[in-house]
Amino acid sequence: MTAHRTATTAGLAGVVPLLLTALAAGPAYAHGAPTDPVSRVAACAPEGEHRSAEACRAAVAANGGRPFDAWDNLRLAGVAGRDRQVVPDGKLCSAGIGAYRGLDTPRSDWPATELTAGSRFTLTYRSTIPHRGTFSLYLTEEGHDPAVPLRWADLAPEPFATVTDPELVDGAYRITGILPTGLTGRHVLYTVWRNTDTPDTYYSCSDVVFPDGDARAEASADSSADGSAEASVGPGASSGESAARGPATPPPSVPRAEPAAVGSPRALDPVLAGGAAVLAGAAVAAVLLFRRRPRRAPKY
């Protein structure tokens, strides 16, 4: 009996470390990342939609050839709100973790999501395990250069959206806010998720693009120049539009008809003239038909 217990205890002693190692490395301790706008780690994961993009291939190469298998596990423990002190400049996207260092590669061709400055916005944060905590969303300030490693100073000093303990619905958190105005070109949306029921803080970079307003105005002007978006002058046009266009004139290829004098044949309404001609023709046809009809014998 003693030998049996000793063997069993020894066997468990060997299994427990393996179980702890598996739990520490397995998906049970993975939690999530933004998928819309897609984060770099989610975009370049082995099952990511953009894994074949040139920027993703370069990130994996800069990562020592290691793929981003644990796309939902980019986290640090014990930060306790000291993000700027713990995560060094130039390593914000990896949070300074070596297994994710390829995400810090400065490039202007990362897979990006188009946004509209000043509009209502919702970030979708895919999560594999629910946790309580606060999401803070930051954007780089106008003039951000994507060819330079991301620094804390590149981000706005305050988040444009902060949400605490959102509900996990269909496997994702949804963080809503209003995007800042005055942003154009490429930017980085930096998401920080500070757990309160664990000591962990999660970090992620999502590349976004704000279309240039001047470019859209030029496109609108081009479409007006080729006539595709030109409005006709009519009751709905403003007096300013009419003045700018000038008085309406017929096309030069169509000669303008002179008004006919009252009582002349040209003054006859075309509809009435056509009707009279039809009636006259019908009368003549009736006379001819009557003359050609065979006479019937009288009845007695």
LODRENMAR-820874 format. One record per residue (C-alpha): x, y, z; residue number from 1. Coordinates in pm, 1 decimal, decimal comma, always signed. Last residue first. Layout:
N
<X:X | Y:Y | Z:Z | nr:NUM>
...
This chain:
300
<X:-9154,6 | Y:+4227,6 | Z:-9990,2 | nr:300>
<X:-8785,7 | Y:+4287,9 | Z:-9931,9 | nr:299>
<X:-8584,3 | Y:+4501,1 | Z:-10162,6 | nr:298>
<X:-8288,5 | Y:+4348,0 | Z:-10335,6 | nr:297>
<X:-7954,1 | Y:+4463,3 | Z:-10184,4 | nr:296>
<X:-7730,8 | Y:+4710,8 | Z:-10356,2 | nr:295>
<X:-7364,4 | Y:+4635,9 | Z:-10361,7 | nr:294>
<X:-7148,2 | Y:+4886,2 | Z:-10160,1 | nr:293>
<X:-6901,7 | Y:+5076,6 | Z:-10381,4 | nr:292>
<X:-7070,2 | Y:+5417,5 | Z:-10352,2 | nr:291>
<X:-7097,6 | Y:+5394,9 | Z:-9973,5 | nr:290>
<X:-6730,9 | Y:+5299,7 | Z:-9936,1 | nr:289>
<X:-6622,7 | Y:+5599,1 | Z:-10141,6 | nr:288>
<X:-6832,1 | Y:+5836,5 | Z:-9932,2 | nr:287>
<X:-6700,5 | Y:+5689,6 | Z:-9603,9 | nr:286>
<X:-6337,7 | Y:+5717,8 | Z:-9715,9 | nr:285>
<X:-6388,6 | Y:+6086,2 | Z:-9799,3 | nr:284>
<X:-6535,6 | Y:+6152,1 | Z:-9455,8 | nr:283>
<X:-6253,1 | Y:+5970,2 | Z:-9274,6 | nr:282>
<X:-5990,5 | Y:+6176,1 | Z:-9455,3 | nr:281>
<X:-6158,2 | Y:+6497,9 | Z:-9352,5 | nr:280>
<X:-6181,1 | Y:+6386,6 | Z:-8988,8 | nr:279>
<X:-5809,5 | Y:+6298,8 | Z:-8977,8 | nr:278>
<X:-5709,4 | Y:+6633,0 | Z:-9129,9 | nr:277>
<X:-5918,7 | Y:+6819,6 | Z:-8876,2 | nr:276>
<X:-5754,9 | Y:+6634,0 | Z:-8587,6 | nr:275>
<X:-5405,4 | Y:+6716,8 | Z:-8713,3 | nr:274>
<X:-5489,6 | Y:+7084,1 | Z:-8734,0 | nr:273>
<X:-5639,6 | Y:+7077,1 | Z:-8384,2 | nr:272>
<X:-5327,6 | Y:+6917,1 | Z:-8239,0 | nr:271>
<X:-5093,0 | Y:+7150,1 | Z:-8426,4 | nr:270>
<X:-5273,9 | Y:+7460,5 | Z:-8289,7 | nr:269>
<X:-5321,8 | Y:+7696,8 | Z:-8577,5 | nr:268>
<X:-5088,3 | Y:+8000,9 | Z:-8555,2 | nr:267>
<X:-4887,1 | Y:+7871,2 | Z:-8847,2 | nr:266>
<X:-5196,1 | Y:+7901,0 | Z:-9068,5 | nr:265>
<X:-5204,4 | Y:+8276,1 | Z:-8999,3 | nr:264>
<X:-5471,3 | Y:+8432,0 | Z:-8779,8 | nr:263>
<X:-5232,9 | Y:+8571,9 | Z:-8518,3 | nr:262>
<X:-4885,5 | Y:+8606,7 | Z:-8661,1 | nr:261>
<X:-4639,5 | Y:+8325,0 | Z:-8597,8 | nr:260>
<X:-4354,2 | Y:+8360,8 | Z:-8342,0 | nr:259>
<X:-4007,3 | Y:+8308,1 | Z:-8493,2 | nr:258>
<X:-3855,1 | Y:+7960,5 | Z:-8439,6 | nr:257>
<X:-3509,0 | Y:+7935,7 | Z:-8275,0 | nr:256>
<X:-3268,5 | Y:+7724,0 | Z:-8473,3 | nr:255>
<X:-3139,4 | Y:+7409,1 | Z:-8291,6 | nr:254>
<X:-2763,5 | Y:+7354,0 | Z:-8327,6 | nr:253>
<X:-2689,5 | Y:+7643,8 | Z:-8090,4 | nr:252>
<X:-2856,6 | Y:+7456,8 | Z:-7799,4 | nr:251>
<X:-3147,4 | Y:+7660,5 | Z:-7659,7 | nr:250>
<X:-3068,8 | Y:+7934,5 | Z:-7409,6 | nr:249>
<X:-3116,8 | Y:+7954,5 | Z:-7029,7 | nr:248>
<X:-3007,2 | Y:+8285,6 | Z:-6887,3 | nr:247>
<X:-2673,8 | Y:+8286,6 | Z:-6699,6 | nr:246>
<X:-2513,5 | Y:+7991,7 | Z:-6517,2 | nr:245>
<X:-2378,1 | Y:+8196,7 | Z:-6228,3 | nr:244>
<X:-2693,6 | Y:+8399,6 | Z:-6201,6 | nr:243>
<X:-2906,1 | Y:+8086,7 | Z:-6196,1 | nr:242>
<X:-2689,2 | Y:+7925,5 | Z:-5927,1 | nr:241>
<X:-2708,6 | Y:+8238,2 | Z:-5711,6 | nr:240>
<X:-3085,0 | Y:+8254,4 | Z:-5756,9 | nr:239>
<X:-3104,5 | Y:+7900,7 | Z:-5616,4 | nr:238>
<X:-3205,8 | Y:+7600,1 | Z:-5823,4 | nr:237>
<X:-3512,3 | Y:+7398,7 | Z:-5722,9 | nr:236>
<X:-3745,9 | Y:+7564,4 | Z:-5972,1 | nr:235>
<X:-3506,7 | Y:+7487,0 | Z:-6252,9 | nr:234>
<X:-3143,8 | Y:+7499,4 | Z:-6354,8 | nr:233>
<X:-3009,1 | Y:+7148,6 | Z:-6412,4 | nr:232>
<X:-2757,0 | Y:+6996,2 | Z:-6169,6 | nr:231>
<X:-2415,8 | Y:+6880,2 | Z:-6288,9 | nr:230>
<X:-2287,4 | Y:+6559,2 | Z:-6126,7 | nr:229>
<X:-2168,6 | Y:+6363,8 | Z:-6430,2 | nr:228>
<X:-2103,3 | Y:+6673,7 | Z:-6638,4 | nr:227>
<X:-1728,8 | Y:+6611,8 | Z:-6682,4 | nr:226>
<X:-1647,3 | Y:+6923,3 | Z:-6478,8 | nr:225>
<X:-1885,9 | Y:+6829,2 | Z:-6198,1 | nr:224>
<X:-1708,4 | Y:+6493,4 | Z:-6148,4 | nr:223>
<X:-1372,3 | Y:+6673,4 | Z:-6135,7 | nr:222>
<X:-1498,4 | Y:+6921,0 | Z:-5875,4 | nr:221>
<X:-1622,2 | Y:+6635,8 | Z:-5654,6 | nr:220>
<X:-1285,6 | Y:+6460,9 | Z:-5681,4 | nr:219>
<X:-1110,9 | Y:+6786,2 | Z:-5588,8 | nr:218>
<X:-1334,2 | Y:+6824,0 | Z:-5281,6 | nr:217>
<X:-1255,9 | Y:+6464,5 | Z:-5178,4 | nr:216>
<X:-882,4 | Y:+6531,8 | Z:-5206,3 | nr:215>
<X:-917,9 | Y:+6846,5 | Z:-4998,2 | nr:214>
<X:-1098,5 | Y:+6649,9 | Z:-4724,9 | nr:213>
<X:-810,6 | Y:+6399,7 | Z:-4693,4 | nr:212>
<X:-942,0 | Y:+6054,0 | Z:-4606,0 | nr:211>
<X:-874,2 | Y:+5945,9 | Z:-4244,5 | nr:210>
<X:-681,8 | Y:+5618,5 | Z:-4242,6 | nr:209>
<X:-647,8 | Y:+5367,3 | Z:-3959,1 | nr:208>
<X:-380,5 | Y:+5130,9 | Z:-3826,8 | nr:207>
<X:-476,1 | Y:+4939,4 | Z:-3514,1 | nr:206>
<X:-214,7 | Y:+4902,4 | Z:-3239,5 | nr:205>
<X:-275,2 | Y:+4688,7 | Z:-2931,4 | nr:204>
<X:-207,6 | Y:+4675,8 | Z:-2558,1 | nr:203>
<X:-351,4 | Y:+4455,6 | Z:-2281,9 | nr:202>
<X:-307,2 | Y:+4517,3 | Z:-1908,1 | nr:201>
<X:-303,2 | Y:+4227,2 | Z:-1662,7 | nr:200>
<X:-328,9 | Y:+4213,0 | Z:-1282,2 | nr:199>
<X:-662,5 | Y:+4025,6 | Z:-1305,4 | nr:198>
<X:-1014,9 | Y:+4124,9 | Z:-1193,5 | nr:197>
<X:-950,9 | Y:+4493,1 | Z:-1265,8 | nr:196>
<X:-819,1 | Y:+4453,6 | Z:-1616,9 | nr:195>
<X:-667,7 | Y:+4754,3 | Z:-1795,3 | nr:194>
<X:-740,7 | Y:+4743,1 | Z:-2167,3 | nr:193>
<X:-528,0 | Y:+4989,2 | Z:-2366,6 | nr:192>
<X:-609,4 | Y:+5051,1 | Z:-2732,7 | nr:191>
<X:-389,2 | Y:+5261,8 | Z:-2960,6 | nr:190>
<X:-544,0 | Y:+5382,2 | Z:-3286,0 | nr:189>
<X:-255,8 | Y:+5464,5 | Z:-3519,3 | nr:188>
<X:-284,6 | Y:+5727,1 | Z:-3792,3 | nr:187>
<X:-261,4 | Y:+5759,0 | Z:-4170,0 | nr:186>
<X:-401,4 | Y:+6060,9 | Z:-4353,6 | nr:185>
<X:-616,1 | Y:+6335,6 | Z:-4207,5 | nr:184>
<X:-734,2 | Y:+6426,5 | Z:-3858,0 | nr:183>
<X:-907,9 | Y:+6757,1 | Z:-3787,3 | nr:182>
<X:-1186,6 | Y:+6618,1 | Z:-3571,2 | nr:181>
<X:-1154,4 | Y:+6359,6 | Z:-3294,7 | nr:180>
<X:-1362,5 | Y:+6040,1 | Z:-3319,7 | nr:179>
<X:-1677,3 | Y:+6018,1 | Z:-3110,0 | nr:178>
<X:-1716,0 | Y:+5708,7 | Z:-2888,8 | nr:177>
<X:-1833,9 | Y:+5348,3 | Z:-2871,4 | nr:176>
<X:-1649,2 | Y:+5042,5 | Z:-2739,8 | nr:175>
<X:-1792,4 | Y:+4707,1 | Z:-2840,6 | nr:174>
<X:-1675,7 | Y:+4398,1 | Z:-2653,6 | nr:173>
<X:-1676,7 | Y:+4070,5 | Z:-2841,8 | nr:172>
<X:-1769,4 | Y:+3702,1 | Z:-2817,9 | nr:171>
<X:-2129,9 | Y:+3740,3 | Z:-2923,5 | nr:170>
<X:-2185,2 | Y:+4010,4 | Z:-2661,2 | nr:169>
<X:-1938,8 | Y:+4080,3 | Z:-2377,8 | nr:168>
<X:-2087,3 | Y:+4368,9 | Z:-2180,4 | nr:167>
<X:-1873,6 | Y:+4674,6 | Z:-2115,4 | nr:166>
<X:-1695,3 | Y:+4695,4 | Z:-1777,8 | nr:165>
<X:-1556,4 | Y:+5050,2 | Z:-1804,1 | nr:164>
<X:-1551,8 | Y:+5253,9 | Z:-2125,0 | nr:163>
<X:-1313,2 | Y:+5534,9 | Z:-2222,3 | nr:162>
<X:-1313,4 | Y:+5712,6 | Z:-2557,7 | nr:161>
<X:-1105,0 | Y:+6001,7 | Z:-2696,7 | nr:160>
<X:-817,5 | Y:+5903,1 | Z:-2468,6 | nr:159>
<X:-609,4 | Y:+6189,2 | Z:-2322,8 | nr:158>
<X:-255,3 | Y:+6303,6 | Z:-2404,3 | nr:157>
<X:-309,3 | Y:+6249,3 | Z:-2778,4 | nr:156>
<X:-55,0 | Y:+5998,1 | Z:-2899,5 | nr:155>
<X:+274,3 | Y:+6080,3 | Z:-3071,7 | nr:154>
<X:+433,9 | Y:+6162,9 | Z:-2735,2 | nr:153>
<X:+390,0 | Y:+5800,3 | Z:-2629,3 | nr:152>
<X:+613,2 | Y:+5698,0 | Z:-2915,4 | nr:151>
<X:+544,6 | Y:+5498,0 | Z:-3233,2 | nr:150>
<X:+849,3 | Y:+5411,3 | Z:-3443,0 | nr:149>
<X:+884,8 | Y:+5657,8 | Z:-3735,9 | nr:148>
<X:+770,6 | Y:+5582,4 | Z:-4091,0 | nr:147>
<X:+405,9 | Y:+5624,0 | Z:-3984,8 | nr:146>
<X:+464,0 | Y:+6000,6 | Z:-3937,4 | nr:145>
<X:+188,7 | Y:+6159,8 | Z:-3729,0 | nr:144>
<X:+106,8 | Y:+6512,7 | Z:-3843,0 | nr:143>
<X:-228,2 | Y:+6525,5 | Z:-3666,0 | nr:142>
<X:-216,2 | Y:+6349,6 | Z:-3328,7 | nr:141>
<X:-205,8 | Y:+5974,0 | Z:-3279,9 | nr:140>
<X:-527,2 | Y:+5827,6 | Z:-3148,1 | nr:139>
<X:-606,6 | Y:+5688,2 | Z:-2803,4 | nr:138>
<X:-874,6 | Y:+5445,2 | Z:-2684,7 | nr:137>
<X:-905,7 | Y:+5347,6 | Z:-2317,5 | nr:136>
<X:-1086,2 | Y:+5027,0 | Z:-2217,6 | nr:135>
<X:-1152,9 | Y:+4971,4 | Z:-1848,3 | nr:134>
<X:-1181,4 | Y:+4639,6 | Z:-1664,2 | nr:133>
<X:-1379,3 | Y:+4327,9 | Z:-1595,8 | nr:132>
<X:-1288,8 | Y:+4013,2 | Z:-1780,6 | nr:131>
<X:-1450,6 | Y:+3779,1 | Z:-2031,3 | nr:130>
<X:-1237,1 | Y:+3508,3 | Z:-2193,9 | nr:129>
<X:-1186,4 | Y:+3467,3 | Z:-2571,0 | nr:128>
<X:-1236,5 | Y:+3834,3 | Z:-2651,9 | nr:127>
<X:-1274,9 | Y:+4017,4 | Z:-2983,4 | nr:126>
<X:-1266,3 | Y:+4393,3 | Z:-2938,8 | nr:125>
<X:-1495,4 | Y:+4573,1 | Z:-3182,1 | nr:124>
<X:-1441,0 | Y:+4949,4 | Z:-3185,6 | nr:123>
<X:-1742,9 | Y:+5169,0 | Z:-3252,4 | nr:122>
<X:-1727,2 | Y:+5523,2 | Z:-3391,8 | nr:121>
<X:-1947,4 | Y:+5828,8 | Z:-3420,9 | nr:120>
<X:-1799,4 | Y:+6079,2 | Z:-3662,1 | nr:119>
<X:-1554,3 | Y:+6366,6 | Z:-3607,6 | nr:118>
<X:-1294,0 | Y:+6226,4 | Z:-3844,3 | nr:117>
<X:-1422,2 | Y:+5958,9 | Z:-4079,6 | nr:116>
<X:-1253,1 | Y:+5618,1 | Z:-4065,5 | nr:115>
<X:-1082,6 | Y:+5388,1 | Z:-4317,8 | nr:114>
<X:-929,2 | Y:+5069,8 | Z:-4174,6 | nr:113>
<X:-563,2 | Y:+4989,9 | Z:-4234,8 | nr:112>
<X:-345,1 | Y:+4690,6 | Z:-4324,8 | nr:111>
<X:+7,4 | Y:+4819,9 | Z:-4256,5 | nr:110>
<X:+148,9 | Y:+4999,5 | Z:-4560,6 | nr:109>
<X:+315,4 | Y:+5307,6 | Z:-4408,6 | nr:108>
<X:+575,7 | Y:+5112,1 | Z:-4213,3 | nr:107>
<X:+752,1 | Y:+5138,3 | Z:-3876,9 | nr:106>
<X:+811,6 | Y:+4783,2 | Z:-3743,6 | nr:105>
<X:+672,8 | Y:+4777,9 | Z:-3388,2 | nr:104>
<X:+457,4 | Y:+4471,6 | Z:-3461,9 | nr:103>
<X:+774,6 | Y:+4267,7 | Z:-3525,8 | nr:102>
<X:+854,7 | Y:+4290,9 | Z:-3154,3 | nr:101>
<X:+568,0 | Y:+4057,9 | Z:-3061,1 | nr:100>
<X:+756,0 | Y:+3766,4 | Z:-2898,2 | nr:99>
<X:+1001,2 | Y:+4017,4 | Z:-2749,8 | nr:98>
<X:+738,9 | Y:+4191,5 | Z:-2536,2 | nr:97>
<X:+802,6 | Y:+4569,1 | Z:-2514,8 | nr:96>
<X:+431,0 | Y:+4645,6 | Z:-2525,2 | nr:95>
<X:+452,5 | Y:+4508,7 | Z:-2882,2 | nr:94>
<X:+263,0 | Y:+4801,6 | Z:-3036,2 | nr:93>
<X:+412,5 | Y:+5051,5 | Z:-2791,2 | nr:92>
<X:+773,1 | Y:+4954,5 | Z:-2857,8 | nr:91>
<X:+919,4 | Y:+5275,3 | Z:-3001,1 | nr:90>
<X:+890,7 | Y:+5446,2 | Z:-2664,9 | nr:89>
<X:+915,4 | Y:+5204,8 | Z:-2371,8 | nr:88>
<X:+617,7 | Y:+5035,1 | Z:-2200,2 | nr:87>
<X:+665,9 | Y:+5042,9 | Z:-1820,4 | nr:86>
<X:+680,4 | Y:+5415,7 | Z:-1743,8 | nr:85>
<X:+419,8 | Y:+5521,7 | Z:-1995,2 | nr:84>
<X:+185,4 | Y:+5239,9 | Z:-1888,8 | nr:83>
<X:+207,7 | Y:+5302,4 | Z:-1513,3 | nr:82>
<X:-163,7 | Y:+5224,8 | Z:-1464,6 | nr:81>
<X:-105,7 | Y:+4917,5 | Z:-1246,9 | nr:80>
<X:+154,8 | Y:+4761,2 | Z:-1477,1 | nr:79>
<X:+150,7 | Y:+4439,6 | Z:-1274,3 | nr:78>
<X:+112,6 | Y:+4196,7 | Z:-1562,9 | nr:77>
<X:+173,5 | Y:+4272,3 | Z:-1928,7 | nr:76>
<X:-41,3 | Y:+4165,0 | Z:-2221,8 | nr:75>
<X:-43,1 | Y:+4061,9 | Z:-2587,9 | nr:74>
<X:-238,2 | Y:+3736,2 | Z:-2552,4 | nr:73>
<X:-505,4 | Y:+3748,3 | Z:-2820,3 | nr:72>
<X:-276,9 | Y:+3706,9 | Z:-3124,0 | nr:71>
<X:-107,5 | Y:+3407,4 | Z:-2962,2 | nr:70>
<X:+6,7 | Y:+3256,2 | Z:-3292,2 | nr:69>
<X:+185,5 | Y:+3568,0 | Z:-3411,0 | nr:68>
<X:+430,6 | Y:+3384,8 | Z:-3634,8 | nr:67>
<X:+799,2 | Y:+3344,7 | Z:-3540,7 | nr:66>
<X:+1037,0 | Y:+3425,3 | Z:-3825,7 | nr:65>
<X:+1268,3 | Y:+3622,9 | Z:-3598,6 | nr:64>
<X:+997,3 | Y:+3873,9 | Z:-3526,3 | nr:63>
<X:+1141,2 | Y:+4107,3 | Z:-3788,2 | nr:62>
<X:+1056,5 | Y:+3836,1 | Z:-4042,5 | nr:61>
<X:+704,3 | Y:+3808,1 | Z:-3899,8 | nr:60>
<X:+665,2 | Y:+4186,2 | Z:-3925,5 | nr:59>
<X:+795,3 | Y:+4189,3 | Z:-4283,6 | nr:58>
<X:+541,6 | Y:+3924,8 | Z:-4382,1 | nr:57>
<X:+269,2 | Y:+4127,4 | Z:-4215,0 | nr:56>
<X:+372,6 | Y:+4446,4 | Z:-4396,1 | nr:55>
<X:+377,0 | Y:+4264,3 | Z:-4731,0 | nr:54>
<X:+23,1 | Y:+4136,6 | Z:-4679,7 | nr:53>
<X:-9,3 | Y:+3757,6 | Z:-4667,6 | nr:52>
<X:-145,6 | Y:+3751,7 | Z:-4309,3 | nr:51>
<X:-412,9 | Y:+4003,9 | Z:-4403,2 | nr:50>
<X:-723,0 | Y:+3798,8 | Z:-4314,6 | nr:49>
<X:-561,0 | Y:+3657,6 | Z:-4004,5 | nr:48>
<X:-545,1 | Y:+3278,6 | Z:-3952,3 | nr:47>
<X:-167,1 | Y:+3276,9 | Z:-3898,2 | nr:46>
<X:-199,1 | Y:+3613,2 | Z:-3716,7 | nr:45>
<X:-105,5 | Y:+3921,8 | Z:-3920,4 | nr:44>
<X:-437,3 | Y:+4105,9 | Z:-3905,1 | nr:43>
<X:-498,1 | Y:+4009,3 | Z:-3542,4 | nr:42>
<X:-152,5 | Y:+4130,7 | Z:-3430,4 | nr:41>
<X:-176,7 | Y:+4450,1 | Z:-3633,3 | nr:40>
<X:-516,5 | Y:+4536,6 | Z:-3494,4 | nr:39>
<X:-825,0 | Y:+4534,5 | Z:-3714,9 | nr:38>
<X:-1046,1 | Y:+4837,1 | Z:-3679,6 | nr:37>
<X:-1243,4 | Y:+4627,2 | Z:-3616,5 | nr:36>
<X:-1066,6 | Y:+4311,9 | Z:-3487,2 | nr:35>
<X:-933,1 | Y:+4454,7 | Z:-3163,4 | nr:34>
<X:-755,3 | Y:+4201,8 | Z:-2938,5 | nr:33>
<X:-845,7 | Y:+3925,4 | Z:-2695,1 | nr:32>
<X:-809,4 | Y:+3713,1 | Z:-2381,9 | nr:31>
<X:-549,1 | Y:+3441,8 | Z:-2372,6 | nr:30>
<X:-496,5 | Y:+3260,9 | Z:-2042,8 | nr:29>
<X:-702,5 | Y:+2954,7 | Z:-2136,0 | nr:28>
<X:-535,1 | Y:+2966,1 | Z:-2478,5 | nr:27>
<X:-235,6 | Y:+2767,0 | Z:-2358,5 | nr:26>
<X:+104,6 | Y:+2879,0 | Z:-2233,7 | nr:25>
<X:+34,5 | Y:+2915,4 | Z:-1861,5 | nr:24>
<X:-215,8 | Y:+2631,7 | Z:-1860,0 | nr:23>
<X:+25,5 | Y:+2398,6 | Z:-2037,2 | nr:22>
<X:+306,1 | Y:+2485,3 | Z:-1797,7 | nr:21>
<X:+81,1 | Y:+2429,9 | Z:-1498,7 | nr:20>
<X:-29,3 | Y:+2094,7 | Z:-1637,7 | nr:19>
<X:+328,5 | Y:+1988,4 | Z:-1699,4 | nr:18>
<X:+429,0 | Y:+2092,4 | Z:-1349,2 | nr:17>
<X:+137,4 | Y:+1887,4 | Z:-1208,4 | nr:16>
<X:+218,2 | Y:+1569,3 | Z:-1403,0 | nr:15>
<X:+554,1 | Y:+1487,6 | Z:-1245,7 | nr:14>
<X:+436,6 | Y:+1537,6 | Z:-891,2 | nr:13>
<X:+127,9 | Y:+1338,6 | Z:-976,5 | nr:12>
<X:+341,4 | Y:+1039,8 | Z:-1075,0 | nr:11>
<X:+552,1 | Y:+1065,2 | Z:-763,5 | nr:10>
<X:+242,0 | Y:+1071,8 | Z:-547,0 | nr:9>
<X:+101,7 | Y:+766,1 | Z:-724,0 | nr:8>
<X:+428,7 | Y:+576,8 | Z:-688,4 | nr:7>
<X:+448,5 | Y:+659,7 | Z:-317,6 | nr:6>
<X:+88,4 | Y:+559,6 | Z:-264,3 | nr:5>
<X:+149,0 | Y:+222,5 | Z:-431,6 | nr:4>
<X:+464,8 | Y:+166,0 | Z:-232,2 | nr:3>
<X:+280,3 | Y:+239,0 | Z:+91,3 | nr:2>
<X:+0,0 | Y:+0,0 | Z:+0,0 | nr:1>
